Amino acid sequence: MNLSLRSGSGWLWQGEARTALARGREPMSIRTATLGAALLAAAWLPAAAPAHAQEIILYDGPNYTGQQVRVTGADRNLSSRRFNDRTSSFRIVSGEWDVCQHDDYNGTCETHRNDQPSLGRMDNQITSVRPAYLGRPDPGYPGRPGRPGESSITLYSGYNYTGRSVTITDTVSNLQQLGFNDQARSIRHSGRRSWRVCQHANFDGACMEVDRDIPSIGGGMAAQISSVEPDYGSRPGRPGRPGRPGSDNRPRSGVFLYDGPDFTGQRVDVSWDVANLASQGFNDRVDSLVVARGETWLICQHDDFGGRCERVQGEVNDLGRYGMRNEITSLRRIDNGYGGGGGWDNGGYPGGGWDRRGEIILYDQFSQRGRSVRIEHEIDNLERLGFNDRALSLDVRGYDRWLVCEDAGFRGRCEEVSGEVDNLHLLNREISSVRRLGRY
């Protein structure tokens, strides 16, 4: 291209400009044109990016091939660039970036600081991108964009908030729905409400409370989380832990176990008998606990309810007063039977264990294996124990006969059982209610 610049007396061509420069002087027309070009460019170029500007280049082919688009800020929907669900690789020019499956940074998200020549399961799935610092749940950016003040947690597949991530603002009973089951290793918390994260779908298994950022999930819960919900037992604003005035942070059923005194530290929720807390990464860690109203639980020093045991109710802010601090390995519910129907074995000494006559134990695996729940009186709906339609085998202790039924309220198909039943056959994962019939 031949560049021509206009002088006061006409046009100055490239050859003339070079001649003037060779004589050691700068033509006025070049200076004038340079200033004009700069002003013209300034009118067309966007405002200078802030000091923390970041850039990512998206490619529609693997290994940085094909059509590309450069992004220098948050883009909530790549459809505006005609690049939705087209990215197969990307280069990060600067900064750290969140790339997300759906618009508004929803669905599965991954956080990257390095180039990615291929995207695996995220290939042709990216709809929104943003610099990672924008997604940090701090007072300036709580939760997702456009939802100020919203309570949320963000789960990351790597420690220290790295790897793939997903932000959750409401109850998710099975993280399989989001492609994030058993993946979380760190958590960022936003908002005033705390959250419950649980080991199994539908809030079964071990659960723990999340009310702050957790760079490394402990307690045997790393890569084990399958369900998440707001902790409805806690009030916005965190008014207090159990034992403090105005607090209502108490389990609806079961026990909250804390690894610190005065209901502090990590919390694990238990709603049925646990023969060994090691399975939940909480063996010999409990310092304080809270029992649901109206319930009585037995806490024991060794697995399978052995060793020294103590009966607990209500709030225990320091298990040191029982000599059981960092000593609990197993626990089970004993109300509606404590002090009667057999009572304590071994002359009433708790260390001898509990007489298990008159109970039925349901298991979620064949041949009396897997997770279990012990029942000492009739239950018209196993949903209350979190064990509805889960039993595959059972064990009736003592000389009792029990009725197990397909529907709540002892309706539907029912069968009489006694002793050990390794396989429930037609009633596999169908039992919703049970009751004692008496001795045979």
Backbone torsions as a table, in degrees:
resi	resn	phi	psi	omega
1	MET	NA	133.3	175.7
2	ASN	-89.8	116.8	-179.5
3	LEU	-86.4	128.0	175.2
4	SER	-123.2	137.7	-179.7
5	LEU	-120.8	139.9	-175.4
6	ARG	-89.1	130.6	174.6
7	SER	-100.4	-178.5	179.8
8	GLY	-64.8	-25.8	-176.1
9	SER	-107.6	10.3	179.8
10	GLY	143.8	-150.3	-176.5
11	TRP	-100.6	138.2	176.7
12	LEU	-106.9	115.8	-175.8
13	TRP	-84.4	167.8	-176.1
14	GLN	-55.3	-43.1	-177.8
15	GLY	-61.2	-41.6	179.7
16	GLU	-66.8	-39.5	179.2
17	ALA	-62.7	-42.6	178.7
18	ARG	-63.1	-37.8	179.3
19	THR	-64.0	-42.3	-179.6
20	ALA	-64.9	-41.1	-179.6
21	LEU	-67.5	-37.0	-179.5
22	ALA	-64.3	-27.0	179.7
23	ARG	-84.9	6.5	173.6
24	GLY	84.0	15.7	176.1
25	ARG	-129.2	151.1	180.0
26	GLU	-97.9	119.3	180.0
27	PRO	-59.0	139.4	178.7
28	MET	-56.8	-35.5	-177.2
29	SER	-64.2	-33.5	179.3
30	ILE	-69.8	-42.7	179.3
31	ARG	-62.9	-42.7	-179.5
32	THR	-63.9	-44.3	-178.2
33	ALA	-67.8	-36.8	179.2
34	THR	-61.5	-44.0	178.3
35	LEU	-64.1	-42.3	-180.0
36	GLY	-64.2	-40.5	179.7
37	ALA	-64.6	-39.0	178.9
38	ALA	-63.6	-42.5	179.3
39	LEU	-66.4	-38.1	178.6
40	LEU	-64.8	-43.4	178.8
41	ALA	-63.0	-40.2	-179.2
42	ALA	-62.3	-32.6	-179.4
43	ALA	-69.3	-28.2	-176.4
44	TRP	-97.5	-25.1	-176.7
45	LEU	-82.4	149.7	176.7
46	PRO	-69.0	161.9	178.7
47	ALA	-58.4	150.3	-179.1
48	ALA	-56.0	139.3	-179.3
49	ALA	-71.7	150.5	178.1
50	PRO	-65.7	167.4	-174.7
51	ALA	-60.4	-27.4	-177.3
52	HIS	-95.7	17.1	-180.0
53	ALA	-55.9	141.0	-179.3
54	GLN	-128.3	157.5	-175.5
55	GLU	-141.3	139.5	174.7
56	ILE	-133.7	142.9	177.3
57	ILE	-113.8	120.7	179.9
58	LEU	-98.0	137.9	179.0
59	TYR	-121.7	145.3	179.2
60	ASP	-91.7	7.3	173.8
61	GLY	-127.6	159.5	177.2
62	PRO	-70.1	161.5	176.5
63	ASN	58.1	35.9	172.7
64	TYR	63.1	41.9	179.7
65	THR	-116.7	168.4	176.7
66	GLY	83.5	-167.2	-179.8
67	GLN	-64.8	148.7	-178.4
68	GLN	-133.9	158.3	174.2
69	VAL	-141.9	136.8	179.7
70	ARG	-98.3	134.9	179.3
71	VAL	-125.7	131.0	-177.6
72	THR	-118.9	4.8	177.9
73	GLY	-157.7	-173.9	-179.3
74	ALA	-65.1	134.2	175.5
75	ASP	-131.4	108.3	-172.8
76	ARG	-76.5	-16.2	178.0
77	ASN	-156.4	110.9	-176.4
78	LEU	-71.6	-2.3	175.2
79	SER	-60.5	-31.3	179.5
80	SER	-63.7	-21.2	176.7
81	ARG	-104.5	7.5	-176.1
82	ARG	56.6	40.3	-178.7
83	PHE	-130.7	21.0	179.0
84	ASN	-70.0	133.7	178.5
85	ASP	54.0	39.6	-179.7
86	ARG	-123.0	-14.1	-172.3
87	THR	-73.6	128.0	176.7
88	SER	-117.8	-12.7	175.0
89	SER	-162.0	162.0	175.8
90	PHE	-154.0	154.9	172.9
91	ARG	-113.9	135.4	176.0
92	ILE	-99.0	110.7	179.7
93	VAL	-73.3	-41.0	179.1
94	SER	-157.9	150.0	174.8
95	GLY	84.4	-166.2	-179.7
96	GLU	-126.9	137.4	-170.0
97	TRP	-127.9	144.1	167.8
98	ASP	-96.8	128.2	173.3
99	VAL	-118.6	129.6	-169.2
100	CYS	-126.5	152.9	-173.5
101	GLN	-73.3	-35.6	-176.3
102	HIS	-121.2	172.4	179.8
103	ASP	-69.3	163.4	-178.7
104	ASP	58.4	26.8	172.7
105	TYR	63.8	37.3	177.8
106	ASN	-103.5	176.8	-177.7
107	GLY	72.0	-158.9	178.2
108	THR	-70.8	131.3	176.8
109	CYS	-125.0	149.1	174.9
110	GLU	-127.6	144.7	177.7
111	THR	-109.2	127.0	-176.5
112	HIS	-132.1	146.2	171.6
113	ARG	-122.9	-2.3	-179.3
114	ASN	-123.3	158.0	176.7
115	ASP	-59.6	149.1	178.8
116	GLN	-128.4	106.2	-179.3
117	PRO	-71.8	-20.8	175.5
118	SER	-147.3	157.0	-170.2
119	LEU	-117.0	2.0	177.2
120	GLY	57.3	-128.0	-176.4
121	ARG	-67.8	-15.2	178.3
122	MET	-92.2	4.2	179.6
123	ASP	-60.9	128.0	-178.7
124	ASN	55.8	36.2	-178.7
125	GLN	-125.5	-5.9	-171.4
126	ILE	-83.5	127.1	179.6
127	THR	-117.4	-28.3	-179.7
128	SER	-139.4	147.8	179.6
129	VAL	-140.1	153.2	176.9
130	ARG	-161.2	153.2	170.2
131	PRO	-58.4	137.0	-171.8
132	ALA	-61.4	-30.8	-177.8
133	TYR	-63.7	-23.7	178.5
134	LEU	-70.4	-24.6	-178.9
135	GLY	-89.3	-1.4	-179.1
136	ARG	-69.1	125.3	-177.7
137	PRO	-76.3	77.4	176.2
138	ASP	-116.2	178.2	-175.8
139	PRO	-56.5	-27.0	-179.7
140	GLY	-82.2	-12.8	-177.1
141	TYR	-153.3	68.7	-178.8
142	PRO	-79.4	117.4	177.3
143	GLY	77.6	-149.8	-175.7
144	ARG	-82.7	160.9	179.1
145	PRO	-57.6	142.3	176.0
146	GLY	77.7	7.1	-179.8
147	ARG	-125.8	57.8	-174.7
148	PRO	-59.6	138.1	176.7
149	GLY	83.7	-4.2	-176.3
150	GLU	-71.3	138.9	176.2
151	SER	-81.8	133.0	-178.7
152	SER	-157.4	162.8	166.9
153	ILE	-131.3	148.0	177.0
154	THR	-116.7	122.0	179.3
155	LEU	-95.1	136.3	179.3
156	TYR	-118.9	143.6	-179.7
157	SER	-79.0	-15.0	178.3
158	GLY	-114.8	163.1	175.0
159	TYR	-70.2	157.4	177.9
160	ASN	58.0	38.0	172.2
161	TYR	62.4	44.2	178.6
162	THR	-120.0	169.8	177.7
163	GLY	81.6	-161.3	178.9
164	ARG	-67.0	154.2	-179.8
165	SER	-147.2	159.4	173.7
166	VAL	-144.6	133.5	179.0
167	THR	-99.3	132.5	-173.9
168	ILE	-122.7	131.6	-179.3
169	THR	-120.1	-0.3	-179.0
170	ASP	-152.0	177.8	-177.1
171	THR	-61.5	132.4	172.7
172	VAL	-128.2	108.8	-174.7
173	SER	-79.8	-16.1	178.0
174	ASN	-152.3	110.4	-177.6
175	LEU	-68.3	-8.1	174.1
176	GLN	-58.9	-30.7	179.4
177	GLN	-61.1	-29.4	-179.5
178	LEU	-101.8	7.1	-177.3
179	GLY	65.4	31.6	-174.7
180	PHE	-132.2	24.7	-179.3
181	ASN	-70.0	134.7	176.4
182	ASP	54.0	43.6	-179.3
183	GLN	-123.8	-23.8	-171.0
184	ALA	-69.2	129.5	175.3
185	ARG	-122.5	-11.9	173.9
186	SER	-150.4	158.8	-173.5
187	ILE	-140.9	135.6	167.4
188	ARG	-106.9	136.9	-176.6
189	HIS	-112.1	138.4	178.0
190	SER	-134.2	141.7	178.4
191	GLY	95.3	-178.0	-174.1
192	ARG	-94.4	-22.4	-177.4
193	ARG	-82.2	143.8	173.9
194	SER	-86.8	168.2	-176.3
195	TRP	-128.4	156.0	171.9
196	ARG	-109.0	128.8	172.9
197	VAL	-118.9	135.4	-171.0
198	CYS	-126.0	154.4	-172.5
199	GLN	-69.9	-34.0	-176.9
200	HIS	-122.0	167.1	176.0
201	ALA	-61.1	156.0	178.4
202	ASN	59.8	28.9	171.9
203	PHE	64.4	32.2	175.1
204	ASP	-92.8	171.4	179.3
205	GLY	73.9	-163.8	178.7
206	ALA	-68.2	140.6	174.8
207	CYS	-126.9	155.3	174.3
208	MET	-140.9	155.6	-179.6
209	GLU	-87.4	140.5	176.1
210	VAL	-124.6	114.1	177.7
211	ASP	-131.0	14.5	177.9
212	ARG	-160.2	170.2	176.8
213	ASP	-63.9	141.8	177.7
214	ILE	-127.9	101.8	-177.8
215	PRO	-70.5	-23.5	179.5
216	SER	-144.7	109.9	-177.4
217	ILE	-72.1	126.6	179.8
218	GLY	-111.1	-157.8	176.6
219	GLY	64.6	25.1	-179.4
220	GLY	71.8	12.3	-176.7
221	MET	-99.6	-7.5	179.0
222	ALA	-61.6	131.8	-178.9
223	ALA	56.6	32.9	-179.3
224	GLN	-130.0	-0.1	-172.6
225	ILE	-83.9	128.1	-177.9
226	SER	-122.7	-14.9	179.0
227	SER	-147.2	151.1	-173.4
228	VAL	-142.7	138.9	174.4
229	GLU	-152.9	153.4	170.5
230	PRO	-58.3	143.5	-179.9
231	ASP	-81.0	93.3	-175.2
232	TYR	-69.2	-9.8	175.3
233	GLY	-81.3	-8.7	179.5
234	SER	-110.8	147.6	-179.2
235	ARG	-95.7	148.2	174.2
236	PRO	-55.7	138.7	-179.1
237	GLY	97.2	-5.0	178.1
238	ARG	50.9	65.4	-175.8
239	PRO	-66.8	-15.7	179.0
240	GLY	157.0	164.3	173.5
241	ARG	-90.6	170.9	175.8
242	PRO	-53.5	141.8	179.2
243	GLY	94.2	-15.0	178.6
244	ARG	-96.9	147.6	-178.4
245	PRO	-56.5	135.9	175.7
246	GLY	82.3	0.1	-177.4
247	SER	-81.3	144.5	175.2
248	ASP	-131.8	26.4	-176.7
249	ASN	-87.7	76.9	-175.9
250	ARG	-132.7	144.0	-179.3
251	PRO	-64.5	145.9	174.3
252	ARG	-72.0	-29.6	172.3
253	SER	-156.6	153.9	178.7
254	GLY	85.7	-149.4	-172.3
255	VAL	-137.1	138.7	166.4
256	PHE	-95.6	124.4	176.4
257	LEU	-106.7	133.8	179.8
258	TYR	-120.0	143.8	178.7
259	ASP	-92.6	10.7	173.5
260	GLY	-129.9	157.8	176.2
261	PRO	-69.9	162.5	178.2
262	ASP	57.5	34.0	173.2
263	PHE	62.5	42.0	178.5
264	THR	-115.3	171.1	178.4
265	GLY	82.2	-164.1	-179.3
266	GLN	-69.0	144.4	-179.8
267	ARG	-118.8	136.6	171.9
268	VAL	-121.8	134.3	-178.2
269	ASP	-101.3	134.1	179.5
270	VAL	-125.0	128.9	-179.4
271	SER	-121.3	-1.1	174.6
272	TRP	-148.2	176.9	-176.8
273	ASP	-58.3	138.2	176.1
274	VAL	-126.8	115.5	-177.0
275	ALA	-79.3	-19.5	178.1
276	ASN	-158.8	113.3	-178.1
277	LEU	-69.5	-9.9	176.4
278	ALA	-60.0	-30.3	-179.5
279	SER	-66.2	-17.9	179.5
280	GLN	-112.9	12.7	178.4
281	GLY	66.1	27.2	-174.4
282	PHE	-130.5	19.6	179.3
283	ASN	-67.7	133.6	177.7
284	ASP	54.7	38.5	-179.7
285	ARG	-122.8	-12.5	-171.0
286	VAL	-76.4	126.8	177.0
287	ASP	-110.5	-25.5	179.0
288	SER	-152.9	162.1	-177.3
289	LEU	-156.2	162.7	175.6
290	VAL	-134.5	127.3	179.5
291	VAL	-101.5	140.9	178.2
292	ALA	-58.9	149.8	-179.9
293	ARG	-58.0	134.7	176.7
294	GLY	83.4	-1.9	-178.9
295	GLU	-107.8	154.3	175.8
296	THR	-128.7	131.7	-177.6
297	TRP	-125.0	151.1	175.9
298	LEU	-105.2	122.4	177.0
299	ILE	-108.2	133.4	-172.0
300	CYS	-128.2	152.8	-173.4
301	GLN	-74.6	-33.9	-176.5
302	HIS	-118.7	173.6	179.8
303	ASP	-70.3	163.7	-179.2
304	ASP	55.1	32.6	173.0
305	PHE	63.6	33.0	179.0
306	GLY	-100.7	178.0	-177.8
307	GLY	71.6	-158.7	180.0
308	ARG	-73.8	135.3	-179.5
309	CYS	-128.2	153.7	177.2
310	GLU	-135.6	145.9	176.9
311	ARG	-91.3	129.6	-177.2
312	VAL	-131.1	148.1	174.5
313	GLN	-141.6	159.8	173.2
314	GLY	63.7	-138.1	-175.6
315	GLU	-108.4	133.9	175.0
316	VAL	-125.0	103.0	-173.4
317	ASN	-81.4	-12.6	177.2
318	ASP	-153.9	109.7	-178.9
319	LEU	-72.1	-3.7	175.6
320	GLY	-61.0	-28.1	-179.7
321	ARG	-71.3	-16.8	172.6
322	TYR	-97.6	-2.7	-173.2
323	GLY	68.2	26.9	-174.2
324	MET	-120.1	14.1	-179.1
325	ARG	-66.9	129.0	-176.6
326	ASN	55.9	35.1	-177.7
327	GLU	-126.2	-7.9	-172.4
328	ILE	-82.0	127.6	177.8
329	THR	-117.1	-28.8	179.9
330	SER	-143.0	156.0	177.6
331	LEU	-157.0	152.8	177.4
332	ARG	-156.3	157.0	-178.9
333	ARG	-80.9	137.4	-176.1
334	ILE	-132.1	4.9	179.3
335	ASP	-67.9	167.7	-172.3
336	ASN	60.2	32.6	179.4
337	GLY	-175.2	-21.2	-178.6
338	TYR	-65.9	129.3	177.9
339	GLY	86.1	1.1	179.0
340	GLY	-151.9	172.3	177.9
341	GLY	62.9	32.5	179.5
342	GLY	123.9	-40.2	178.1
343	GLY	61.4	-154.0	-179.5
344	TRP	-80.2	144.0	169.2
345	ASP	-77.7	175.7	169.4
346	ASN	57.5	45.5	174.9
347	GLY	69.3	22.9	177.0
348	GLY	88.4	0.5	179.5
349	TYR	-81.7	123.0	-174.5
350	PRO	-57.8	-30.4	-177.3
351	GLY	-64.2	-15.9	-178.7
352	GLY	-79.0	-11.2	-179.7
353	GLY	97.4	171.3	-174.7
354	TRP	-102.2	136.8	176.7
355	ASP	-67.9	120.6	-173.9
356	ARG	-96.5	16.2	176.8
357	ARG	-64.7	146.6	175.5
358	GLY	76.9	34.5	178.9
359	GLU	-138.9	157.9	174.3
360	ILE	-122.1	139.0	179.5
361	ILE	-116.6	121.9	177.7
362	LEU	-99.2	138.7	-179.5
363	TYR	-121.2	147.9	179.8
364	ASP	-93.4	8.6	173.1
365	GLN	-131.1	163.6	178.8
366	PHE	-69.0	157.4	173.9
367	SER	58.7	43.4	174.3
368	GLN	55.7	48.3	176.6
369	ARG	-125.7	168.5	177.8
370	GLY	85.9	-165.2	178.8
371	ARG	-69.3	150.1	-174.1
372	SER	-142.6	164.4	173.2
373	VAL	-138.8	134.3	179.7
374	ARG	-99.8	136.7	-177.0
375	ILE	-130.3	129.0	-177.4
376	GLU	-113.6	-2.9	179.3
377	HIS	-150.3	170.1	-174.9
378	GLU	-64.9	142.4	176.9
379	ILE	-127.1	117.2	-176.0
380	ASP	-84.7	-9.2	176.8
381	ASN	-155.5	109.1	-177.4
382	LEU	-70.0	-7.4	174.5
383	GLU	-57.4	-33.6	-179.2
384	ARG	-64.0	-25.5	179.1
385	LEU	-100.7	6.4	-178.1
386	GLY	66.6	27.5	-174.9
387	PHE	-130.7	24.1	-179.9
388	ASN	-70.8	134.5	177.5
389	ASP	53.6	42.8	-178.7
390	ARG	-123.5	-21.6	-171.8
391	ALA	-71.5	133.7	173.2
392	LEU	-116.0	-18.2	176.9
393	SER	-152.9	170.4	-178.2
394	LEU	-156.2	169.3	177.9
395	ASP	-144.3	117.6	175.8
396	VAL	-94.5	118.1	-179.4
397	ARG	-86.1	143.1	179.0
398	GLY	82.0	-154.8	-173.7
399	TYR	-109.7	24.6	-178.9
400	ASP	-85.0	158.2	167.8
401	ARG	-112.8	140.3	-179.8
402	TRP	-124.9	152.3	174.3
403	LEU	-105.1	126.1	176.7
404	VAL	-115.9	131.8	-170.7
405	CYS	-126.7	152.3	-174.7
406	GLU	-71.4	-34.9	-176.2
407	ASP	-117.7	162.9	176.0
408	ALA	-63.2	154.6	178.7
409	GLY	73.3	20.4	177.2
410	PHE	62.5	38.4	178.9
411	ARG	-109.8	174.7	-179.2
412	GLY	75.1	-160.5	179.5
413	ARG	-66.6	130.6	178.1
414	CYS	-129.0	149.5	176.7
415	GLU	-136.8	145.4	175.5
416	GLU	-88.2	133.2	-177.5
417	VAL	-133.1	155.3	174.1
418	SER	-155.4	160.5	180.0
419	GLY	63.9	-151.3	179.6
420	GLU	-94.4	134.1	176.1
421	VAL	-122.7	107.4	-174.9
422	ASP	-75.4	-24.8	-176.6
423	ASN	-147.8	121.2	-175.8
424	LEU	-84.0	-4.0	174.9
425	HIS	50.8	-109.4	-174.0
426	LEU	-63.4	-20.0	-179.6
427	LEU	-103.6	13.3	176.2
428	ASN	-58.4	125.7	-178.2
429	ARG	52.9	36.2	-179.2
430	GLU	-127.3	-8.4	-172.4
431	ILE	-78.9	126.7	179.9
432	SER	-120.6	-14.7	179.1
433	SER	-151.4	149.3	-178.9
434	VAL	-143.0	151.2	173.1
435	ARG	-158.1	152.2	-179.2
436	ARG	-77.3	137.5	177.3
437	LEU	-100.9	-19.7	-177.9
438	GLY	122.5	-177.9	-176.4
439	ARG	-88.7	152.4	179.1
440	TYR	-104.7	NA	NA
